[in-house]
Amino acid sequence: MGLLKELLLLPAAPVRGTFWVLGQVAAEAERQYYDPATVRRELAVLEQQLMDSELDEAEFDRREDELLDRLEHPTRAAADPRRK
């Protein structure tokens, strides 16, 4: 049955492969987006911009909240068994 199924689905292989690749790219992008090291680097850059007067306090607070929300994202907690 498995061989027959694979033969019947063979014409769809390029489409299935494309969706698999897109899924892998999306998963890696999300992993990097929520990576704590990346968020900490962005927080450091943000703080430096505030110190250099490139940002006002309101913009800093808004962007800092967004970054801190990324640290608390539920997919990160689910992926890290130490965080419960």
Buried (B, 14 or more C-beta within 10 A) or exposed (E): EEEEEEEEEEEEEEEEEEEEEEEEEEEEEBEEEBBEEBBEEBBEEBEEBBEEEEBEEEEBEEBBEEBEEBBEBEEBBEEEEEEE
